[in-house]
Amino acid sequence: MPLRLIFMGTPDFAVPTLLELVAHGHDIAAVYTRVAKPGGRRGLQLQPTPVEQEARRLNIPVLTPSTLKTPQALQEFGSHEADAAVVVAYGMILPKSILDTPPLGCFNLHASLLPRWRGAAPINRAIMAGDAESGVMVMKMDVGLDTGDVAMAERLAISDAMTAADLHDALAPLGADLMVRAMGALERGRLQLTKQSDEGVTYAAKIEKAEARIDWNRPARDVLRHIHGLSPFPGAWCEMTIDGEQVRVKILRCELASGAGAPGDLLDDRLTIACQGGAIRILDLQRAGAKPMKAQEFLRGTPLAPPIRLV
């Protein structure tokens, strides 16, 4: 028999999992997501989360509690009489009382190879750290921060060409398939859990705006991974002189290039920039107040040539 599930998720990353669970016949008793936030033109309209939009399209009841720590929230959660809960980037900590409510437990889809990159920003941190691979894991949740026993995992290589958006888009469907397989095994009583290792634990702290400025005094590959790990949001940035003014520019995609010079120096008319060791070539960028664009398009409107230094 299909499972009766509560689904808890918020961003685009969670949507494929919700859709796959529905497609495989599981009964989604309710969807929990974060409350709608102001957005749209001039921020005057409330924008439901991507998960809420899909849930309403599927006619699934949606709840947006501000807390799960009250007796009322616990009572409401239990009233759905779900076998288990599936959690994907929900954005709110589940107290022990909630975790203990579904008889089969609460299961989280996490976008890293636990115990590496527990926490808020595993996709960004894996790229920024130069990791060769990432992945998704299904774990049975406990009260710790991503410390629960692991049920299933899938791995994915990270190339130097991958941005955070690329890795996000690759992991989301991979994770959806993994969670469906995990719920199928849970339904049959065959889901096996393995305790996480105490070795290799790292934490993926939330990305802070202060981290976004590019440091050209780093090796070229480190600069590339920093740029790609923050693309498209918040976007790694630097300043360059355009028409006699210092202008902030986000670099969204780049590649390793040949060349050498003082860190930050523009080496040619193709946006090749020297790093402490080696160089990168900018492929996609975004000038403050403008839309993202290809480097060739940018250079047509703003031709640049040495000597210029990016800071």
C-alpha positions as CSV (number, residue, x, y, z in Angstrom):
1,M,0.0,0.0,0.0
2,P,1.3,3.5,-0.7
3,L,2.4,5.6,2.3
4,R,0.4,8.5,3.7
5,L,2.9,11.3,3.9
6,I,3.4,14.8,5.1
7,F,5.6,16.8,2.7
8,M,7.7,19.6,4.1
9,G,9.7,21.8,1.7
10,T,10.0,25.3,0.4
11,P,12.3,26.2,-2.7
12,D,12.5,24.9,-6.2
13,F,14.9,22.2,-5.1
14,A,12.1,20.5,-3.2
15,V,9.5,20.5,-6.0
16,P,10.8,17.4,-8.0
17,T,10.6,15.3,-4.9
18,L,7.0,16.3,-4.2
19,L,6.0,15.6,-7.8
20,E,7.7,12.2,-7.9
21,L,6.1,11.1,-4.6
22,V,2.7,12.0,-6.1
23,A,3.5,10.3,-9.4
24,H,4.4,7.1,-7.5
25,G,1.0,7.0,-5.8
26,H,1.8,8.1,-2.3
27,D,-1.0,9.9,-0.5
28,I,0.3,13.4,0.5
29,A,-1.9,14.3,3.4
30,A,-0.6,17.9,3.7
31,V,2.2,20.1,2.5
32,Y,4.1,22.3,5.0
33,T,6.1,25.2,3.6
34,R,7.2,28.7,4.6
35,V,4.9,31.6,4.5
36,A,4.5,33.7,1.3
37,K,6.9,36.7,1.1
38,P,6.5,40.0,-0.6
39,G,7.7,40.0,-4.2
40,G,6.8,40.7,-7.7
41,R,6.7,44.2,-9.1
42,R,7.7,46.7,-6.4
43,G,7.3,43.9,-3.8
44,L,3.7,44.6,-3.4
45,Q,2.4,41.1,-4.0
46,L,2.8,38.0,-1.7
47,Q,4.7,35.3,-3.6
48,P,3.9,31.7,-2.5
49,T,6.9,29.4,-2.3
50,P,7.5,27.1,-5.3
51,V,6.4,24.1,-3.2
52,E,3.1,25.9,-2.2
53,Q,2.4,26.7,-5.9
54,E,2.8,23.1,-6.9
55,A,0.8,21.8,-3.9
56,R,-2.1,24.0,-4.7
57,R,-2.0,23.0,-8.4
58,L,-2.3,19.4,-7.1
59,N,-5.1,20.3,-4.7
60,I,-3.0,19.3,-1.7
61,P,-3.8,21.1,1.6
62,V,-1.0,23.7,2.4
63,L,0.0,24.8,5.9
64,T,2.5,27.7,6.6
65,P,3.0,27.7,10.4
66,S,5.4,30.2,11.8
67,T,6.5,27.7,14.5
68,L,6.2,23.9,15.1
69,K,6.9,24.2,18.8
70,T,3.4,24.9,20.2
71,P,0.9,22.3,21.4
72,Q,-1.5,23.5,18.7
73,A,1.1,22.9,15.9
74,L,1.8,19.4,17.3
75,Q,-1.9,18.6,17.4
76,E,-2.4,19.8,13.9
77,F,0.6,17.8,12.7
78,G,-0.6,14.6,14.3
79,S,-4.2,15.1,12.9
80,H,-2.9,14.2,9.4
81,E,-2.3,10.7,10.6
82,A,0.6,10.3,8.3
83,D,2.9,7.2,8.2
84,A,6.0,9.4,7.7
85,A,7.1,12.9,6.8
86,V,9.4,13.8,3.9
87,V,11.5,17.0,4.4
88,V,13.4,18.7,1.6
89,A,14.9,22.2,2.3
90,Y,12.0,23.2,4.5
91,G,13.9,25.9,6.3
92,M,12.5,25.3,9.8
93,I,13.9,23.1,12.6
94,L,11.6,20.2,13.6
95,P,11.4,19.7,17.3
96,K,11.6,16.3,18.8
97,S,7.8,16.1,19.4
98,I,7.2,16.6,15.7
99,L,10.0,14.1,14.7
100,D,8.4,11.5,17.0
101,T,4.9,11.9,15.7
102,P,4.8,9.9,12.4
103,P,5.1,6.2,13.3
104,L,7.7,5.5,10.6
105,G,9.7,8.7,11.2
106,C,10.7,11.8,9.3
107,F,13.1,11.6,6.4
108,N,15.2,14.4,5.0
109,L,16.8,14.7,1.6
110,H,20.1,16.5,2.0
111,A,22.3,17.8,-0.8
112,S,25.7,16.5,0.3
113,L,27.6,13.4,1.1
114,L,27.1,13.3,4.8
115,P,28.8,13.8,7.3
116,R,30.5,16.3,4.9
117,W,28.6,19.6,4.6
118,R,26.0,19.3,7.3
119,G,24.0,22.6,7.4
120,A,22.5,25.3,5.4
121,A,24.6,25.7,2.2
122,P,26.0,22.3,1.1
123,I,25.8,22.9,-2.6
124,N,27.7,26.2,-2.4
125,R,30.3,25.0,0.1
126,A,31.1,21.8,-1.9
127,I,32.0,23.9,-5.0
128,M,33.8,26.6,-3.1
129,A,36.0,24.0,-1.2
130,G,37.0,22.4,-4.5
131,D,35.3,19.1,-3.8
132,A,35.5,16.5,-6.6
133,E,32.0,15.2,-5.9
134,S,28.8,15.9,-4.2
135,G,25.5,14.0,-4.0
136,V,22.2,13.5,-2.2
137,M,21.4,11.4,0.8
138,V,18.2,10.3,2.5
139,M,18.5,10.2,6.3
140,K,16.1,9.5,9.1
141,M,16.0,12.8,11.1
142,D,16.9,13.2,14.7
143,V,17.3,16.3,16.8
144,G,20.8,17.1,15.6
145,L,21.9,19.2,12.7
146,D,21.8,16.6,9.8
147,T,23.1,13.9,12.1
148,G,20.5,11.2,11.5
149,D,21.2,7.7,10.2
150,V,21.6,7.5,6.4
151,A,19.3,5.3,4.3
152,M,20.4,5.8,0.7
153,A,22.9,8.0,-1.3
154,E,23.7,8.9,-4.8
155,R,27.0,10.6,-5.9
156,L,27.7,13.1,-8.6
157,A,31.0,14.5,-9.9
158,I,31.6,18.2,-9.7
159,S,33.5,19.6,-12.6
160,D,35.3,23.0,-12.6
161,A,32.6,24.2,-15.1
162,M,29.8,23.7,-12.7
163,T,28.1,26.6,-10.9
164,A,26.0,26.3,-7.8
165,A,22.9,26.6,-10.1
166,D,24.2,23.7,-12.3
167,L,24.8,21.5,-9.3
168,H,21.5,22.4,-7.8
169,D,19.7,21.5,-11.1
170,A,21.5,18.2,-11.3
171,L,20.9,17.1,-7.7
172,A,17.2,18.0,-7.5
173,P,15.9,15.3,-9.8
174,L,18.6,12.8,-8.5
175,G,17.3,13.5,-5.0
176,A,13.7,13.1,-6.1
177,D,14.4,9.7,-7.5
178,L,16.4,8.7,-4.4
179,M,13.6,9.7,-2.0
180,V,11.0,7.8,-4.0
181,R,13.2,4.7,-3.8
182,A,13.6,5.2,-0.1
183,M,9.9,5.6,0.5
184,G,9.3,2.4,-1.6
185,A,11.7,0.5,0.6
186,L,10.1,2.0,3.8
187,E,6.7,0.9,2.5
188,R,8.0,-2.7,2.1
189,G,9.7,-2.6,5.5
190,R,13.1,-3.0,3.9
191,L,14.7,0.4,4.4
192,Q,18.1,-0.1,6.0
193,L,19.7,2.7,8.1
194,T,23.5,3.3,8.7
195,K,24.9,5.5,11.4
196,Q,26.9,8.4,10.1
197,S,30.6,8.4,10.6
198,D,32.1,10.6,13.3
199,E,35.0,11.4,11.0
200,G,35.0,13.9,8.2
201,V,32.3,16.1,9.6
202,T,32.2,19.6,8.1
203,Y,29.6,22.3,8.3
204,A,28.1,24.3,5.4
205,A,27.5,27.6,7.0
206,K,25.0,30.0,5.5
207,I,26.6,32.2,2.8
208,E,27.4,35.7,4.1
209,K,27.5,38.7,1.8
210,A,31.0,39.5,3.1
211,E,32.3,36.4,1.4
212,A,31.3,37.4,-2.0
213,R,34.1,39.8,-2.9
214,I,36.7,38.1,-5.1
215,D,40.2,37.8,-3.9
216,W,42.6,37.8,-6.8
217,N,45.5,36.9,-4.5
218,R,44.4,33.3,-4.6
219,P,45.3,30.5,-7.1
220,A,43.2,30.6,-10.3
221,R,41.3,27.4,-9.5
222,D,40.4,28.6,-6.1
223,V,39.1,31.9,-7.6
224,L,37.1,29.9,-10.2
225,R,35.5,27.7,-7.5
226,H,34.7,30.7,-5.4
227,I,33.0,32.4,-8.3
228,H,31.1,29.3,-9.4
229,G,30.1,28.4,-5.8
230,L,28.3,31.7,-5.5
231,S,26.7,31.8,-8.9
232,P,24.1,33.0,-9.5
233,F,23.3,34.1,-5.9
234,P,24.6,36.1,-4.1
235,G,27.2,36.3,-6.9
236,A,30.9,36.8,-6.5
237,W,31.9,40.4,-7.3
238,C,34.8,42.7,-7.9
239,E,35.2,46.3,-9.0
240,M,36.5,47.5,-12.4
241,T,37.1,51.0,-13.8
242,I,34.7,51.7,-16.6
243,D,34.6,55.2,-18.2
244,G,36.6,56.5,-15.3
245,E,34.3,55.1,-12.6
246,Q,34.6,52.2,-10.2
247,V,31.8,49.8,-11.1
248,R,30.8,46.7,-9.2
249,V,30.5,43.6,-11.5
250,K,29.3,40.1,-10.5
251,I,31.2,37.3,-12.3
252,L,28.8,34.4,-12.8
253,R,30.9,32.0,-14.9
254,C,34.5,31.7,-15.9
255,E,37.2,29.2,-17.0
256,L,40.8,28.6,-16.3
257,A,43.1,30.4,-18.8
258,S,46.8,30.8,-19.6
259,G,48.6,34.0,-18.6
260,A,50.3,35.6,-15.7
261,G,50.5,39.0,-14.1
262,A,49.9,40.9,-10.9
263,P,46.7,39.6,-9.2
264,G,43.7,41.4,-10.7
265,D,45.4,42.6,-13.8
266,L,43.4,42.4,-17.1
267,L,45.7,40.5,-19.4
268,D,44.0,40.9,-22.8
269,D,40.9,42.2,-24.5
270,R,39.0,38.9,-23.8
271,L,38.5,39.5,-20.0
272,T,41.4,37.2,-18.9
273,I,42.3,38.1,-15.3
274,A,45.5,37.3,-13.5
275,C,45.3,35.5,-10.2
276,Q,48.1,34.8,-7.7
277,G,48.9,31.7,-9.7
278,G,47.5,31.3,-13.2
279,A,44.5,33.2,-14.6
280,I,40.8,32.9,-15.3
281,R,38.7,34.1,-18.3
282,I,35.3,35.6,-17.5
283,L,32.5,34.0,-19.5
284,D,29.3,35.5,-17.9
285,L,29.0,38.6,-15.8
286,Q,26.5,41.1,-14.5
287,R,27.1,44.8,-14.2
288,A,25.4,46.5,-11.2
289,G,21.8,47.4,-12.3
290,A,22.0,45.4,-15.5
291,K,21.0,41.9,-16.6
292,P,23.4,39.0,-16.8
293,M,25.2,38.8,-20.1
294,K,27.9,36.9,-22.0
295,A,31.4,38.4,-21.9
296,Q,31.3,39.0,-25.7
297,E,28.1,41.0,-25.3
298,F,29.5,43.0,-22.5
299,L,32.7,43.8,-24.4
300,R,30.8,45.0,-27.4
301,G,29.3,47.7,-25.3
302,T,32.3,48.2,-23.0
303,P,35.5,47.4,-24.7
304,L,38.3,46.8,-22.2
305,A,42.0,46.3,-22.7
306,P,45.1,46.5,-20.5
307,P,46.2,48.2,-18.3
308,I,43.2,47.7,-16.0
309,R,43.2,46.1,-12.6
310,L,40.1,44.5,-11.0
311,V,39.9,44.9,-7.3
